[in-house]
């Protein structure tokens, strides 16, 4: 020390026995006598190796998510509990029929584009996020500006302990849902046709018996 105060200076050291690398956060200040001469120093060292590892993992996870977002394989959106979508990739914007200009203007509200009948699903997702910080995959629909709907499979997580912001991954399952509805409709039509045929057969049998 030459009289300066050191605050949160990080230094890497190797453990003498294991060779493991540790990162220390050092705070230090000089001790002076009555004449102002430096006669010693007071220093504290805090092992922040775990924090560094966690930060590296968060950066790596963020980079992986950014690559997925850029790939356009799935939709990615960042949101607030109040409803604002703060950021999204092009894939998600295309899913809901919105533009990047609308996003930049803060004009996309996920609550406003959610049909009323899906409010219960939103409540279930919010409860999961509040208690566990993550929400398992759930399906719901969003309204597009042209009045059509997109059905998405969503999985999300909060990004801070307070839950003030979060990220959601979205997969478009509209075609699958439409195919399921078509299949269900076909089954209903087939059942109705069979019932009608049965009724006709019963009526014919009654007439023949009479």
TIPADREN-15798 format. One record per residue (C-alpha): residue number from 1; z, y, x. Coordinates in Angstrom, 2 decimals, m for minus. Layout:
BEGIN
{romi: NUM | Z: Z | Y: Y | X: X}
...
***
This chain:
BEGIN
{romi: 1 | Z: 0.00 | Y: 0.00 | X: 0.00}
{romi: 2 | Z: m0.76 | Y: 3.55 | X: 1.13}
{romi: 3 | Z: 1.13 | Y: 5.19 | X: m1.69}
{romi: 4 | Z: m1.23 | Y: 4.30 | X: m4.51}
{romi: 5 | Z: m0.22 | Y: 2.55 | X: m7.71}
{romi: 6 | Z: m2.11 | Y: m0.66 | X: m8.49}
{romi: 7 | Z: m2.67 | Y: m1.56 | X: m12.15}
{romi: 8 | Z: m4.13 | Y: m4.86 | X: m13.37}
{romi: 9 | Z: m5.94 | Y: m5.63 | X: m10.13}
{romi: 10 | Z: m7.21 | Y: m9.20 | X: m10.31}
{romi: 11 | Z: m7.27 | Y: m11.50 | X: m7.30}
{romi: 12 | Z: m8.41 | Y: m15.10 | X: m7.00}
{romi: 13 | Z: m6.36 | Y: m17.51 | X: m4.91}
{romi: 14 | Z: m6.52 | Y: m21.21 | X: m4.10}
{romi: 15 | Z: m3.50 | Y: m23.40 | X: m4.74}
{romi: 16 | Z: m2.38 | Y: m24.67 | X: m1.30}
{romi: 17 | Z: m1.64 | Y: m28.19 | X: m2.55}
{romi: 18 | Z: m4.39 | Y: m28.86 | X: m5.09}
{romi: 19 | Z: m7.10 | Y: m26.39 | X: m4.06}
{romi: 20 | Z: m7.36 | Y: m25.26 | X: m7.68}
{romi: 21 | Z: m8.56 | Y: m21.70 | X: m8.20}
{romi: 22 | Z: m6.16 | Y: m19.33 | X: m9.95}
{romi: 23 | Z: m6.67 | Y: m15.72 | X: m11.02}
{romi: 24 | Z: m3.72 | Y: m13.34 | X: m10.73}
{romi: 25 | Z: m3.31 | Y: m9.92 | X: m12.32}
{romi: 26 | Z: m1.36 | Y: m7.72 | X: m9.91}
{romi: 27 | Z: 0.59 | Y: m4.55 | X: m10.69}
{romi: 28 | Z: 2.28 | Y: m2.74 | X: m7.79}
{romi: 29 | Z: 3.90 | Y: 0.58 | X: m6.90}
{romi: 30 | Z: 5.49 | Y: 1.92 | X: m3.70}
{romi: 31 | Z: 9.23 | Y: 2.43 | X: m3.28}
{romi: 32 | Z: 10.09 | Y: 5.72 | X: m1.54}
{romi: 33 | Z: 13.23 | Y: 7.04 | X: 0.06}
{romi: 34 | Z: 14.70 | Y: 10.48 | X: m0.62}
{romi: 35 | Z: 12.27 | Y: 12.02 | X: 1.88}
{romi: 36 | Z: 9.27 | Y: 10.51 | X: 0.16}
{romi: 37 | Z: 8.59 | Y: 7.92 | X: 2.83}
{romi: 38 | Z: 7.39 | Y: 4.51 | X: 1.68}
{romi: 39 | Z: 10.09 | Y: 1.99 | X: 2.45}
{romi: 40 | Z: 8.90 | Y: m0.89 | X: 0.30}
{romi: 41 | Z: 6.96 | Y: m1.92 | X: m2.76}
{romi: 42 | Z: 7.52 | Y: m3.45 | X: m6.14}
{romi: 43 | Z: 4.87 | Y: m5.86 | X: m7.36}
{romi: 44 | Z: 4.39 | Y: m8.27 | X: m10.22}
{romi: 45 | Z: 1.84 | Y: m11.06 | X: m10.48}
{romi: 46 | Z: 0.70 | Y: m12.66 | X: m13.72}
{romi: 47 | Z: m1.37 | Y: m15.83 | X: m13.78}
{romi: 48 | Z: m4.35 | Y: m15.06 | X: m16.05}
{romi: 49 | Z: m6.41 | Y: m18.13 | X: m15.20}
{romi: 50 | Z: m6.28 | Y: m19.47 | X: m18.78}
{romi: 51 | Z: m7.33 | Y: m16.10 | X: m20.17}
{romi: 52 | Z: m10.30 | Y: m16.01 | X: m17.80}
{romi: 53 | Z: m11.33 | Y: m19.51 | X: m18.86}
{romi: 54 | Z: m11.09 | Y: m18.54 | X: m22.53}
{romi: 55 | Z: m13.18 | Y: m15.41 | X: m21.91}
{romi: 56 | Z: m15.84 | Y: m17.47 | X: m20.12}
{romi: 57 | Z: m15.95 | Y: m19.90 | X: m23.04}
{romi: 58 | Z: m16.27 | Y: m17.04 | X: m25.54}
{romi: 59 | Z: m19.13 | Y: m15.52 | X: m23.54}
{romi: 60 | Z: m20.86 | Y: m18.90 | X: m23.32}
{romi: 61 | Z: m20.43 | Y: m19.44 | X: m27.08}
{romi: 62 | Z: m21.81 | Y: m15.96 | X: m27.80}
{romi: 63 | Z: m24.82 | Y: m16.66 | X: m25.59}
{romi: 64 | Z: m25.46 | Y: m19.98 | X: m27.35}
{romi: 65 | Z: m25.25 | Y: m18.29 | X: m30.74}
{romi: 66 | Z: m27.60 | Y: m15.52 | X: m29.57}
{romi: 67 | Z: m30.17 | Y: m18.12 | X: m28.46}
{romi: 68 | Z: m29.92 | Y: m19.87 | X: m31.84}
{romi: 69 | Z: m30.31 | Y: m16.53 | X: m33.65}
{romi: 70 | Z: m33.37 | Y: m15.62 | X: m31.58}
{romi: 71 | Z: m34.95 | Y: m19.02 | X: m32.15}
{romi: 72 | Z: m35.31 | Y: m18.42 | X: m35.90}
{romi: 73 | Z: m34.28 | Y: m21.99 | X: m36.67}
{romi: 74 | Z: m31.44 | Y: m20.81 | X: m38.90}
{romi: 75 | Z: m30.31 | Y: m17.52 | X: m40.39}
{romi: 76 | Z: m27.39 | Y: m15.71 | X: m38.75}
{romi: 77 | Z: m25.44 | Y: m12.88 | X: m40.36}
{romi: 78 | Z: m22.38 | Y: m10.87 | X: m39.38}
{romi: 79 | Z: m20.29 | Y: m9.49 | X: m42.21}
{romi: 80 | Z: m17.12 | Y: m7.80 | X: m43.37}
{romi: 81 | Z: m14.90 | Y: m9.09 | X: m46.20}
{romi: 82 | Z: m15.68 | Y: m5.92 | X: m48.16}
{romi: 83 | Z: m19.29 | Y: m7.06 | X: m48.47}
{romi: 84 | Z: m21.26 | Y: m5.26 | X: m45.79}
{romi: 85 | Z: m23.71 | Y: m7.23 | X: m43.66}
{romi: 86 | Z: m23.40 | Y: m5.53 | X: m40.28}
{romi: 87 | Z: m26.03 | Y: m7.53 | X: m38.40}
{romi: 88 | Z: m28.46 | Y: m10.38 | X: m39.01}
{romi: 89 | Z: m31.38 | Y: m12.08 | X: m37.37}
{romi: 90 | Z: m34.93 | Y: m11.84 | X: m38.69}
{romi: 91 | Z: m34.74 | Y: m15.31 | X: m40.21}
{romi: 92 | Z: m31.86 | Y: m14.39 | X: m42.52}
{romi: 93 | Z: m33.47 | Y: m11.09 | X: m43.50}
{romi: 94 | Z: m36.63 | Y: m12.99 | X: m44.46}
{romi: 95 | Z: m34.55 | Y: m15.44 | X: m46.52}
{romi: 96 | Z: m33.08 | Y: m12.66 | X: m48.67}
{romi: 97 | Z: m36.22 | Y: m10.50 | X: m48.69}
{romi: 98 | Z: m34.68 | Y: m7.53 | X: m46.90}
{romi: 99 | Z: m35.80 | Y: m5.36 | X: m43.99}
{romi: 100 | Z: m34.20 | Y: m4.40 | X: m40.70}
{romi: 101 | Z: m34.35 | Y: m0.76 | X: m41.82}
{romi: 102 | Z: m32.15 | Y: m1.63 | X: m44.81}
{romi: 103 | Z: m29.78 | Y: m3.45 | X: m42.46}
{romi: 104 | Z: m29.58 | Y: m0.48 | X: m40.08}
{romi: 105 | Z: m28.85 | Y: 1.81 | X: m43.02}
{romi: 106 | Z: m25.93 | Y: m0.37 | X: m44.11}
{romi: 107 | Z: m27.68 | Y: m0.99 | X: m47.42}
{romi: 108 | Z: m27.22 | Y: m4.78 | X: m47.62}
{romi: 109 | Z: m24.08 | Y: m5.91 | X: m49.40}
{romi: 110 | Z: m23.61 | Y: m9.67 | X: m49.69}
{romi: 111 | Z: m21.36 | Y: m9.21 | X: m52.73}
{romi: 112 | Z: m23.98 | Y: m7.13 | X: m54.53}
{romi: 113 | Z: m26.73 | Y: m9.70 | X: m53.97}
{romi: 114 | Z: m24.58 | Y: m12.64 | X: m55.10}
{romi: 115 | Z: m25.23 | Y: m13.74 | X: m58.71}
{romi: 116 | Z: m22.06 | Y: m13.62 | X: m60.86}
{romi: 117 | Z: m21.96 | Y: m17.39 | X: m61.39}
{romi: 118 | Z: m21.44 | Y: m17.90 | X: m57.64}
{romi: 119 | Z: m18.32 | Y: m15.70 | X: m57.46}
{romi: 120 | Z: m16.04 | Y: m18.77 | X: m57.59}
{romi: 121 | Z: m17.74 | Y: m20.20 | X: m54.50}
{romi: 122 | Z: m17.20 | Y: m16.89 | X: m52.71}
{romi: 123 | Z: m13.51 | Y: m17.09 | X: m53.59}
{romi: 124 | Z: m13.27 | Y: m20.63 | X: m52.19}
{romi: 125 | Z: m14.98 | Y: m19.54 | X: m48.98}
{romi: 126 | Z: m12.69 | Y: m16.50 | X: m48.65}
{romi: 127 | Z: m9.61 | Y: m18.69 | X: m49.13}
{romi: 128 | Z: m10.75 | Y: m21.11 | X: m46.41}
{romi: 129 | Z: m11.44 | Y: m18.24 | X: m44.01}
{romi: 130 | Z: m8.05 | Y: m16.68 | X: m44.71}
{romi: 131 | Z: m6.11 | Y: m19.89 | X: m44.10}
{romi: 132 | Z: m8.12 | Y: m21.62 | X: m41.37}
{romi: 133 | Z: m10.48 | Y: m19.02 | X: m39.96}
{romi: 134 | Z: m13.47 | Y: m21.24 | X: m40.75}
{romi: 135 | Z: m15.31 | Y: m22.17 | X: m43.94}
{romi: 136 | Z: m17.00 | Y: m25.59 | X: m44.27}
{romi: 137 | Z: m20.62 | Y: m25.74 | X: m45.44}
{romi: 138 | Z: m21.12 | Y: m24.63 | X: m49.04}
{romi: 139 | Z: m24.22 | Y: m23.86 | X: m51.06}
{romi: 140 | Z: m24.76 | Y: m20.60 | X: m52.93}
{romi: 141 | Z: m27.58 | Y: m18.33 | X: m54.01}
{romi: 142 | Z: m28.56 | Y: m14.76 | X: m53.16}
{romi: 143 | Z: m30.76 | Y: m12.46 | X: m55.20}
{romi: 144 | Z: m33.92 | Y: m11.09 | X: m53.64}
{romi: 145 | Z: m35.23 | Y: m7.61 | X: m54.52}
{romi: 146 | Z: m38.10 | Y: m9.16 | X: m56.51}
{romi: 147 | Z: m35.63 | Y: m10.96 | X: m58.79}
{romi: 148 | Z: m36.14 | Y: m14.43 | X: m57.31}
{romi: 149 | Z: m33.31 | Y: m16.38 | X: m55.77}
{romi: 150 | Z: m32.82 | Y: m18.13 | X: m52.47}
{romi: 151 | Z: m30.41 | Y: m21.04 | X: m52.20}
{romi: 152 | Z: m28.64 | Y: m21.33 | X: m48.88}
{romi: 153 | Z: m26.30 | Y: m23.75 | X: m47.18}
{romi: 154 | Z: m23.67 | Y: m21.55 | X: m45.48}
{romi: 155 | Z: m20.97 | Y: m22.19 | X: m42.88}
{romi: 156 | Z: m18.89 | Y: m19.33 | X: m41.49}
{romi: 157 | Z: m15.98 | Y: m18.25 | X: m39.34}
{romi: 158 | Z: m13.96 | Y: m15.12 | X: m38.74}
{romi: 159 | Z: m14.33 | Y: m13.44 | X: m35.37}
{romi: 160 | Z: m10.87 | Y: m11.92 | X: m35.05}
{romi: 161 | Z: m7.34 | Y: m12.85 | X: m36.02}
{romi: 162 | Z: m7.22 | Y: m10.17 | X: m38.72}
{romi: 163 | Z: m10.39 | Y: m11.48 | X: m40.38}
{romi: 164 | Z: m12.02 | Y: m8.04 | X: m40.41}
{romi: 165 | Z: m15.41 | Y: m9.44 | X: m39.42}
{romi: 166 | Z: m17.10 | Y: m12.80 | X: m39.34}
{romi: 167 | Z: m20.30 | Y: m14.73 | X: m38.69}
{romi: 168 | Z: m22.17 | Y: m17.13 | X: m40.96}
{romi: 169 | Z: m24.99 | Y: m19.59 | X: m40.28}
{romi: 170 | Z: m27.46 | Y: m20.06 | X: m43.13}
{romi: 171 | Z: m30.03 | Y: m22.78 | X: m43.86}
{romi: 172 | Z: m32.56 | Y: m22.34 | X: m46.67}
{romi: 173 | Z: m32.30 | Y: m25.28 | X: m49.09}
{romi: 174 | Z: m34.24 | Y: m23.66 | X: m51.93}
{romi: 175 | Z: m37.06 | Y: m26.20 | X: m51.87}
{romi: 176 | Z: m34.61 | Y: m29.10 | X: m51.86}
{romi: 177 | Z: m32.69 | Y: m27.59 | X: m54.79}
{romi: 178 | Z: m35.94 | Y: m27.06 | X: m56.68}
{romi: 179 | Z: m36.98 | Y: m30.65 | X: m55.99}
{romi: 180 | Z: m33.60 | Y: m31.88 | X: m57.23}
{romi: 181 | Z: m33.95 | Y: m29.79 | X: m60.39}
{romi: 182 | Z: m37.48 | Y: m31.13 | X: m60.92}
{romi: 183 | Z: m36.22 | Y: m34.69 | X: m60.45}
{romi: 184 | Z: m33.35 | Y: m34.09 | X: m62.87}
{romi: 185 | Z: m35.75 | Y: m32.53 | X: m65.38}
{romi: 186 | Z: m38.09 | Y: m35.49 | X: m65.04}
{romi: 187 | Z: m35.20 | Y: m37.88 | X: m65.67}
{romi: 188 | Z: m34.21 | Y: m35.92 | X: m68.78}
{romi: 189 | Z: m37.80 | Y: m35.92 | X: m70.05}
{romi: 190 | Z: m38.12 | Y: m39.65 | X: m69.39}
{romi: 191 | Z: m34.83 | Y: m40.33 | X: m71.20}
{romi: 192 | Z: m35.94 | Y: m38.20 | X: m74.14}
{romi: 193 | Z: m39.31 | Y: m39.97 | X: m74.27}
{romi: 194 | Z: m37.63 | Y: m43.38 | X: m74.17}
{romi: 195 | Z: m35.26 | Y: m42.30 | X: m76.93}
{romi: 196 | Z: m38.18 | Y: m41.09 | X: m79.02}
{romi: 197 | Z: m40.03 | Y: m44.36 | X: m78.49}
{romi: 198 | Z: m36.92 | Y: m46.29 | X: m79.42}
{romi: 199 | Z: m36.52 | Y: m44.23 | X: m82.57}
{romi: 200 | Z: m40.16 | Y: m44.82 | X: m83.49}
{romi: 201 | Z: m39.76 | Y: m48.55 | X: m82.88}
{romi: 202 | Z: m36.67 | Y: m48.66 | X: m85.08}
{romi: 203 | Z: m38.45 | Y: m46.72 | X: m87.82}
{romi: 204 | Z: m41.45 | Y: m49.07 | X: m87.67}
{romi: 205 | Z: m39.17 | Y: m52.09 | X: m87.87}
{romi: 206 | Z: m37.42 | Y: m50.65 | X: m90.93}
{romi: 207 | Z: m40.73 | Y: m49.94 | X: m92.62}
{romi: 208 | Z: m42.04 | Y: m53.43 | X: m91.89}
{romi: 209 | Z: m38.85 | Y: m54.98 | X: m93.19}
{romi: 210 | Z: m39.09 | Y: m52.93 | X: m96.36}
***
